[in-house]
Amino acid sequence: GTEREYETLFTCESDDGTKHYIVYTDHSVDEAGNVRVFASIYNPDAENMELTPITDEKEWKIIETVIAEIQAEANKENEQ
């Protein structure tokens, strides 16, 4: 029941459009100095947003791939 604030980094959906993912952060940092990033499944049409944990390894790979692509693009832009 604790309320916390997070910043949405991006949203995306599965290839078949049946699941929607949200990637977000609270800007906290882990032991290695990396900003913690979280991902969940959500229903964009729901009145109250409920986040569901991602438990499927294939779904995690999708999220990791999207994060890597966004990070690579940001790094490329910073180099210019």
C-alpha positions in Angstrom: 0.0 0.0 0.0 2.9 2.4 -0.3 2.7 5.0 -3.0 5.8 5.7 -5.0 6.7 7.9 -7.9 8.3 6.6 -11.1 9.2 8.2 -14.4 8.0 6.3 -17.5 10.9 5.8 -19.9 8.9 4.3 -22.7 6.0 2.0 -23.6 5.8 -0.7 -26.3 3.6 -3.6 -27.3 4.2 -7.2 -28.4 4.4 -7.9 -32.1 0.9 -9.3 -32.1 -0.4 -6.3 -30.1 -1.9 -8.4 -27.3 0.4 -7.2 -24.5 1.6 -3.7 -23.6 4.8 -3.1 -21.7 5.9 -0.1 -19.7 9.5 0.6 -18.8 10.1 3.0 -15.9 12.6 4.1 -13.2 12.7 5.7 -9.8 16.2 7.0 -10.6 17.7 4.9 -7.8 21.2 3.5 -8.5 22.4 0.0 -7.9 25.8 -1.1 -6.4 27.5 -0.7 -9.8 26.3 2.8 -10.3 23.6 1.9 -12.9 20.2 3.5 -12.8 17.6 0.9 -11.9 15.0 0.3 -14.6 11.8 -1.7 -14.2 9.4 -3.2 -16.7 5.9 -4.5 -16.4 2.8 -5.5 -18.4 -0.1 -3.0 -18.3 -3.5 -2.4 -19.9 -3.6 1.0 -21.5 -7.4 0.9 -21.5 -7.8 0.3 -17.8 -9.3 3.0 -15.7 -6.7 2.4 -12.9 -3.3 1.3 -14.1 -2.3 -2.0 -12.6 1.2 -3.3 -13.4 1.7 -7.1 -13.8 5.2 -8.6 -13.5 6.8 -10.0 -16.6 7.5 -13.6 -16.0 8.2 -15.0 -19.5 11.8 -15.1 -20.5 10.9 -14.4 -24.1 9.1 -11.2 -23.0 12.1 -10.1 -21.0 14.3 -10.6 -24.1 12.0 -8.3 -26.1 12.2 -5.6 -23.4 16.0 -6.0 -23.2 16.3 -5.6 -26.9 14.2 -2.5 -27.0 16.3 -0.9 -24.2 19.5 -1.8 -25.9 18.3 -0.2 -29.2 17.2 3.0 -27.4 20.5 3.1 -25.5 22.6 2.6 -28.7 20.6 5.4 -30.4 21.1 7.8 -27.5 24.9 7.0 -27.4 25.0 7.6 -31.2 23.3 11.0 -30.8 25.6 12.0 -28.0 28.7 11.3 -30.2 27.5 13.7 -32.9 
